[in-house]
Amino acid sequence: MVIDLSRCVGCNSCTLACKVSNGTPPAMFFSHVDIEEQGTYPDAMNIYTPRCACTAPRLPVSRTARPGRPIAMRTASCA
């Protein structure tokens, strides 16, 4: 997915597009939009940065969520 950061207004359409294309269950998202406030009144503004969770560091395969049950990892990317 290609996102023009100069035109991003924080609408989360990219988040929904990623969710639909990856078929994730309800309440599970691979991406989100970070909102950072910069400046002070009256010149304050928001900076929106779309993030893909697939680019986060992966857990080692040996880590377990519950004893005896390994964490399942998806091999698909958010691209």
C-alpha positions, 0 to 999 in steps of 0.5 A, a space after each residue: 500500500 502506498 500512502 502520500 504522507 503529505 496528504 494524510 488527514 488522519 481518516 484511518 482509511 489505510 487502517 481499514 484497507 489493511 484490515 480488509 486485505 488481511 482479513 483480521 478478526 474484529 478488534 484486531 488491526 495490523 496498522 494504525 495512525 499515530 497522531 502527534 501534536 506540534 506547536 502551541 496555540 495559535 499555531 498548533 497542528 497535528 502530524 499524522 503518521 500511518 504505521 504498519 504493525 508488520 514492521 514491528 520487531 517479531 517475537 522469537 518463535 520460542 516465546 509462548 503465550 501460554 505454557 505448551 502453546 507457541 505463539 502463531 506468527 503470520 508470514 504475510 506482510 502489510 504490503 
